[in-house]
Amino acid sequence: MTAPAPGTLVLYDAMLPPLADGAYQVTVSTAVTTSGEHHERPLTRHFTVDGPRFNLPAGDVARVVPPRNGRGDFESVLPQIVLGRRTLPWERKLDAGRPIPAPTGTPPLAVDAPWLALLMFEDDEAVVVQNVPLERVVPADAFARLGSPAGILCDAVEADTAVLAAIMPSKEELKLLVHVRQVNVDDRELATGSSDGFFAVVVANRLPTPGARCRACLVSLEERSDLVAANPPPEAVAPLPPPQRPAPGEAGELRVGVTLDDTRFVVDPVRATLGGPQRARLVLLHTWSFECDGTGTFRQIMQNLQVAMFGHVAAAPPQLTDSGHLALRLADRVGAVEDVLYRGPLVGQPLTRDPLGPYHSADQARRLSVETGVEDITYAAAFEVGRLLAASDHNLAQQLLRWRRDAYQQSARLDVVAALQQRLAAAFTPDELARLDEALVPMVAIAATGRMTSGAAPIADPSGLDLLAHAAGLDPVKLAAAWALSPAEAATLLGADAGTLGAVVPAIAVTPRPDTTLAAVAGDHAGLARLTAARLRLLANAATRSGGQ
């Protein structure tokens, strides 16, 4: 297929996949005939064509109309969803297990009915539930026709059966509500990632009501012959209203399917059921909400603007200066009234930014007009408006509080360091005192470690060889007396001459290290950084082992 010209599109009734989703078996056989003998060897392989069924990845949705969480004039817009997978609506059969009869009266379209539909609900007509087992969404017979898959969790939309009957498209209508569009991928506005320009579009069959909050739901109708009818309804059926009960002490009837009199239940001719409205669930693949404001043009919005908070507007327009300033009467803090100038942010000429900021109060932004000698409060008013908006933001208040707390802690730390510098001036050099705030913790840790190890006892025998050498079996005199040997034989047996058991093990060479001072340790910033990192790792490990305590 050739790409359409830029700015144009091509519409297709359907785009059928080469193979529908499901399990397949392919058998290939090779027949060879030699010398009148026929040999045939078949080869069988199995494969599965799998696609979205009970869940739809978010990446498969290219666009939704109206936009998600949109608000505007959508009363003449049919909701629609654009899918990046062009064959998705026809990859599964709508009614393979229990076929829905063909419509009567009009010849059916020559395309398969899609298994997807876009339903639009208003206000509280439907409820979305998440992570529900599939067997709790579809009826038992439909679950069996789906293959009774185990362990399937999906989202679902739940609504009254009366509402679903009123808005559910028939089998023939489903074919008209889904099509494929081919666009030119060079159109920047229509380009979607690495798309080849083909998109499947599913359209709803219901227009939003002005002023209503709407939710569009892409649902699966696979094997839902209990909800999809063969023929469209002859006329629109409105959902049943809620029951209207008579007030206490008044004579009346309960007029929703069942009316109540003094002695018996009387069935209303209006189709309704005893026991309240019935509800049904559908597998939900994608959903979004929007709000239809009704009138949405700028002129209509401005005409419907409520100006009661603005006060009464004078019949004559206000007199402005050539710079756009308005003369006002202002009462200051002491109650004195003065004439000032004010200009709003919307002006008819380019202006330069105020270079005298930043300011700490609104009074710093007050100006005096040299030409008129009148005070200009434009920037002071803008500062006060910005301050009030910032004060109303709780996130900004939390950040300011955290900044003030951190500044206080840093100031307290510097005061402690300054006090230590005065008391330790004799023990440290000026350079060490200047870096005392950087190396305070390592210096104290080194001093404490040195004080604890200075009075420690001599290091014990770590290998235990000294204790082992006094054993009776390794003493030549005791060995000679016990075994009736001469001292020379006992010494030879213990290996004194061969250098085995009685050999003297030389001490391990110790790498000589130069003597260092506390100042040198404090000046080693790289070493202190490694010690700090090791200390933090030990603290983290200890916190992990103690369960975060």
N, C-alpha and C positions, 0 to 999 in steps of 0.2 A: 504494500500500500504506500502510495506516495504521500508525502506530508502536504497538508493544505497550505495555501498562501498565507503569509503573515496577516494576522487580524481576522482570519476566517476560521470556521470549524466545520467538521463533518459529523453528522449524527447517524448512529446505527441503532436498529431496534434491539439487537442482542449481539453478544460476542461469546459464542459457545466455545468451551475449552476442548482440546483434542480428546481428553479423557476426564471423566467426572471423578470426584474424590471417591476413593474406595480401594479395596484390595484386588489385585489382578494376578493372573497366572498366564505366562507365555510359554509356549512349547515350540521348539524348533527341532525339526528332524532332517536328517541327511540320508538320502537313499542312494546306494551305489549298486550297480548291476555289473558283475564280471563273470564271464564264462557261463552265462546262463543262470548265475546265482544272484539273488536279490538280497541286499543287506540294507537295513534301515535302523538308525540309532537316534531315538528322540532325546532331547535335552529340555528339561522343564525348570523354569525359574519363576519365583514369586517376587512381586514388588507392590508397593503401596503408594498411591497418589494422595497426599494429605494436604489439607488447607485449613484455614480458620473455620471453626464450627460452633464452638460454645464460647469462645473468647476471640476478640479481634485486637491485634496489636495496634497501638496508637499510631505507629508509622504508616499503616495502611490507609489512614484518613488524610487526604490531601487538603480538604477545605470543608467548612460547614457554612450554610446560609440559613438564617441570619447568623452573624458572628456569635461566638461563645460569650455569654454574659453581655450581649449587646442590648442596646436600648434605643428604640427609634420607631420610625413609621414603617412597620412591617405588616400592616393589615392587608396589603395586596400582594404579599410575598409568600409563596409556598415554601416551607422549609425543605431543604435538600442537603444531602451529604455527598461529597465527591470522594470516591475511592480510587487509590492509585493502582489497584489490581483490577484490570478491565473485565476479567472473566469471573470474578468472585460471585456475583449474583446468580450465575448459572452453573456453578461447580457442583451443586448438590440438587437433588430432586425435591420438589415441594411435597409431593404426596406419593412416593414410591410404594409405601406399605399399604396405604388405603387410598386409592385414587379418588379425587374429588370429581364429581360428574362435570361434563362439559356444559357450558352455559346454553340456555335455550333462547331462541328468538333471533340472535345475531350470530353470524358465522365466527368461529373462534380465530384468533390470530395464529399465524403459522410459526410462532416462537414458543419456547418453553416458558412456563411461569417461573419467575425467580423465587428463591427461598428466603429472600430478605424483604423487609418492608420498613418504611419510616412512618412511625405513628407520632402524632403530636397531641399532648395532653395539656390542659389548662388548669392553673391553680392547683387544687387538691384532688384532681381526678385520678392520679396515679401516685404510687409510692415505689421508690427504688430501694431494693435490698441487695446486699453484696455478700459474696462468698456463701452461696446457698447450694447444697447438694442438688444435682440435676434431677434426681427422682422426686424432689420436693417442688420442682418448678413445673414439670410437664405431667400430664395424666399417666396412669400406669400403662394403658395400652399404647400411648405414644412413646413412652420410655422403652417398652418392649420392641416397638418397630424401629427405634433408634439403635437397637443392638444391646440395650441394657449395659452401657459402659459404666464401670465401677470407678469410684473415687473422683468423679468430675465435680468441681466447684465452679460456679458461674454466677454472674450478676443477673438479676431478674427485675422486671417491672410488674407491679401488681395493680390491677384496676378492676372495677365492677364489670361483670359480663355485659350489663346493659350499655355501658360506655364503649366497651370493645365492639359490641355488635353494631353500634352506631357509626364508628369510625373505621372499622376493619374493612380494607378493600377486598373485593371478591377475587376469585382466581383469574378472571379475565382482566380485572382492573390492575392487578399486580403487573401484568405484562406492559401496561401503558405507563406505569409509574417508574420504570427503570429503563435506562438507555445508556449508550456509550457515546462519548464525545472524543473526537480526534482533533487536537489543536496543534499549532506549529510550535515546536519546542524553542524556536528562536525568539518567540515573544517573551520578553523578560517578565512580564506580569504573570504569565501563565506557566512559566517554567517551574517545575517542582523536582529539585534534585536531579537524578539521572533518569527521569521518566522518558518514555518513548513517545509521549504525546497522547496516549490513550487513557481515558478515565471513565470509570463507571459511575453513573449518577443515579441516586435513589431519591425520589421526590415524594413528599407527603401529599395526602389528598384533603388537607384541611387548612383553611386560612386562619391566622391568629385573630382573636377578638381584640379590638382596641382597649387598652388599659389592662390587659390580662398578662399574668406571668405564665409563660409557656415553657414546656420541656419537650424536646424532640428526642425520640428513642428509636434507634436502629435495632430491630428485633429479628429473631429467627423464627420463621414459620414452618420449619421442616417438620413434617408429620403432624402438624396441628390442624388436621381436618375437622377437629371439633370447633374451631373458631373461624376458619376460612370457608365462606360459602361459594357455591357455584355461580349464582347470579347476584348482581348488585341489588340492593333494596330498591323498591319502586320509588321511595321518597326517603328523605332524611328523617331519622328517628332521634329525637332529643333524649338525653338521659333522664331517667325518672327523678323527680324532686324528692327531697327527704320527707319522711312521714310528718304530717301536720296533725298533732294531737289536740283535741279540744281542751280549753282551759278548764280548771276545776270548777264544778258547779254549772257548766254550760252543756247543753245538748249538742252532740255533734258526732261525727264519724271519723274513723281512721281511714283515710282515703289514699292508701298506697297498696294496691293489689288486694287488700283485705279491708273490709269495713266492719265495724263493730256496732251491733245494736244490743238491746237488753238481753236477748235470749240466745243468739247464735252468731256464727261468723258468716258473713255474706261475701262471696268472691266478687271483686270488681271486674268488669269486662276488660279494663286495661290490663295488659299482660304484666303480671307481677307474680311473685312467689311468696308463700307463707314462710316466715322465719328470717326475713331480712334479705338484703341484696346478696347475690352470689358473686364471688370474686375469682379471678383467674390470673395466672402468672405466665409471662413470656420470657424466654431467654434474651437477655439484654446484651448487645454487643458494643454499643456506643451511645452516649447520651450527652446532651448539653442543654443549657437553659438560656432564655432570653426574655426580654420584656417588650411588649408592644405598647408604645405610648400613644398610639393613634395619630394625632397630628404631629409631624416632625419637621416641617420646613422651618427655616429661621424666622420667617414672617409670622407663621402661626404660633411658634413658641413665644416670640416677643409679644404678640397680641394677647396671649393667655398668661402672661407674666403677672404675678400678684405684686402690686406696687404699694400695698397698704403699709408696709414697713418703711417705705421711703418718705411717707408723709405726702402732703399736698404740693403739687407743682404749680408754680405761679403761671398765670396765663401768658405773661410776656417772658421771653427768654432772658436769662441773666446776662448782665453786661460783663464781658470779659476784656482783658487788656490784649494788646497785640501779641503778648507772649503766652496767652492762654490762662492767666491768673484770674482768680475770682476774689473780689473783696468780701470779707466776712467780719463778723463781730465776735471777738474772743474774750472770754472771762478768764483771767489768770488765777493763780493759786490764792491770791489775797482778795479776789473778787473784783478787781479793777477790770473794766471793759475797755478794749482797745480795738482799733481797726487793723486787720492783718490781711495778707494775701495768701492764697492757696491755689495750687495747680495740681490736677490729677495726673495719673501716669499716661493718659492718652492725649497726645498733643499732635498738632498738625505740622510740625517742623522738627528736624533732627536736633538733638541736644547732646551735650557732653556729660560724662559722669562726674560726680562730685569727687574731687581729688583730696579732700581734707579728712576723710575717715581713716581708720574706723573710730566710732564714737562709743562712749560708755554710758551716755544718757541722752535723752531726747533734747535737752536744753543745749547740748553742744552742737546740734544740727540746726539751730535757729539762725536765720540770716536777716540782714537788714538791707533792703533794696536801696541802692545809692541813688537811683533816679527819682524815686518817690519819697524816700525816707520812711517807708512803711515796712514793718517786719514781715518776712516771708517764712511761713511755718511748713512749707511743703515737705522738706526732708525730715523735720521733726515729727510730723504726723506719720510719715512712712516708717520712721524708726520705731515709733510707738506701736503701730500696727504689726510690724514684724516681731517686736518683743512679745506682744500678746499672743500672736500665733505660735511662737516658739514655746511660750509658757503653757499653752494648751496641749502641746505634744508630750505625752508621758514618756516616750522613748528618749526624747531629747533631755527631759528632766532627769532621767536615770543616768544618762551619759554625763551630764553636768555634775551630778552628785558623785559619780565614780571619779571624775577628774579632780574634784575638790578633795576627795578622800586620799587619792594617790598623792596629790600635791602636799597635803598635810603630813602624810607618812614620810615623804621625802624630806620635808623641812625638819621634822623631828629627828630623822636619821642624821642630817647634817649638824643639828645642834648637839647630838651625842658625840659625833666625831670631833666637833670643835672643843667640847669639854675634855675629851681624852687627849687631844693635842696639847692642851694646857698642862694637864697632869703628867703626861709622858714626855714632856719636852726634854728632860735630862736623859732619858733612856734611848731616844731615837734621834737620828740626824734630821736636819730640815727636809731633805729629800724624802726620807721615809715618812715623816709627818705629813708631807703634802699628799702622799699616796695612801694614807691611812684609811681613807674612805673606800678605796678600791680593794685593799688587801686586809681588811680588818678581820674577817672570819678566818682566813688561812693563818694569819699571824697569831691569833689567839689559840687556834687549834695546835699549831706547832709548839707554842710555849707550854700549853697544857700537856701535850704528849711528852715533851722533854722533862717536865717536872714529875710526871708519873713514872717514867722509866729510869730516872736518875737514882732512885732508892730501891730499885728492884734487886733481888737476889741473883747470884750467878746462874747462868743458863745451865740446866741439867743436861745429863748425857742423853741426846735425842735418839741415838741409835741403840742404846742399851749394851754396848760392847764392854764398857767398864764393869758393869754388873755381871755379865756373862763370863768375864775373865776370872772371877773369883769362884766359879763353880768347881765342885770337887773333881769332876771328871777331867778338867783341864789343868789341874795342878800336878806337875810331874812327881813330886814327893808322895802325895796321897795316892796317885795312880800306881807308883812302884810298890807301895806298901800293900795295896789291895790286890794287886796281881802278882806279887812276888817277883818283881822285876828290879833290875838295877836302875839307879837314877838315869844313867846314860840311855838304857833301852826305853825307859819311859819317855825321856825327852825326844828320842828318835821317833817313837810311836806317835807322839803329839805333833811331829812335823817341825821341830825346832830347827833341824838342819835343812830340811827341804823347803822351808818357807811357805808351808800351806796353812795348817791350823794355827801354828804358833807365830806366823809372820806378823810383823808390825805393820798395820795399815797406815800409810801416810795420811796426814791431814789434808783436807781439800783446800786447794789454794784459794785464797780470798782476794778478790779484786781490790786493789788499794783505792781508796776514795779520799780525795783531799778534804781537809776540814773546811767547813763552811760556816757562815754566820746567818743570823736571822734576817739581816738586811739583804744578804744575797738571795735567800729563799723568797723574801717578799718582793724582790726585784725580778724574779723569774716569772713573768706573766704567763708564758706558755705552760710552765709546769703547774702554776696555780689554776689555770683553766682546766688542765687535765685532772687535777685533784678535785676541783669543783664538779666536773662531769662525773667522776667516779663516785663522789659523795651523793650526787643526785640519783645515780643509778641504784646505789645501795638503799637509799630512802624509798625509791619507787618499788624495789623488790620487797622491802619490808612491809610497805603498805599493801602490796598485792597478797603477800602471804597472810597478813592479818585481816584480810577481807575489807581493806579500805579504812580500817580504824587508825 
